Amino acid sequence: MDIKATGQSSIPELISKGIESTNKSEKPFIESLKESLSTVNELQQTASNAVTDLAVGKDQSLHQTMIAVEKADVSFQLMMQVRNKILSAYEEINRMQI
């Protein structure tokens, strides 16, 4: 028995259309990574400025300073975990036999 879809594209055509539309609508991974790194850097600088302002006695509350420091710490830890996953994936790809 031969089953054929009526009015439907073949699966490879659908997959290629999906890949093309996905690539056009999303930005490359490297751009996302660069944006994430710059965000982490900004949070680190904000935390550093908040600590400096608190130390010199400017109008900075201890609570806001601690929140800024913790945001910077959590974002840095997340960045390190992403880096570890990327390195792990790279090492696994290198171990694959061709």
Backbone hydrogen bonds, N-H to C=O, Kabsch-Sander energy under -0.5 kcal/mol:
donor,donor_aa,acceptor,acceptor_aa,energy
3,I,1,M,-0.6
4,K,2,D,-0.5
7,G,5,A,-0.5
14,L,10,S,-2.1
15,I,11,I,-2.6
16,S,12,P,-2.5
17,K,13,E,-2.4
18,G,14,L,-2.4
19,I,15,I,-2.5
20,E,16,S,-2.4
21,S,17,K,-2.5
22,T,18,G,-2.1
23,N,19,I,-2.5
24,K,20,E,-1.7
25,S,21,S,-1.6
26,E,22,T,-1.7
32,S,28,P,-1.7
33,L,29,F,-2.5
34,K,30,I,-2.4
35,E,31,E,-2.4
36,S,32,S,-2.2
37,L,33,L,-2.4
38,S,34,K,-2.3
39,T,35,E,-2.1
40,V,36,S,-2.4
41,N,37,L,-2.3
42,E,38,S,-2.4
43,L,39,T,-2.3
44,Q,40,V,-2.3
45,Q,41,N,-2.4
46,T,42,E,-2.5
47,A,43,L,-2.3
48,S,44,Q,-2.3
49,N,45,Q,-2.6
50,A,46,T,-2.4
51,V,47,A,-2.3
52,T,48,S,-2.3
53,D,49,N,-2.8
54,L,50,A,-2.1
55,A,51,V,-2.4
56,V,52,T,-2.1
57,G,53,D,-0.6
57,G,54,L,-0.5
58,K,53,D,-2.3
60,Q,58,K,-2.4
65,T,61,S,-1.9
66,M,62,L,-2.5
67,I,63,H,-2.3
68,A,64,Q,-2.2
69,V,65,T,-2.3
70,E,66,M,-2.5
71,K,67,I,-2.4
72,A,68,A,-2.1
73,D,69,V,-2.3
74,V,70,E,-2.8
75,S,71,K,-2.4
76,F,72,A,-2.1
77,Q,73,D,-2.4
78,L,74,V,-2.4
79,M,75,S,-2.3
80,M,76,F,-2.3
81,Q,77,Q,-2.0
82,V,78,L,-2.4
83,R,79,M,-2.4
84,N,80,M,-2.3
85,K,81,Q,-2.2
86,I,82,V,-2.4
87,L,83,R,-2.6
88,S,84,N,-2.3
89,A,85,K,-2.4
90,Y,86,I,-2.4
91,E,87,L,-2.5
92,E,88,S,-2.1
93,I,89,A,-2.3
94,N,90,Y,-2.1
95,R,91,E,-1.4
96,M,92,E,-0.7
96,M,93,I,-0.8
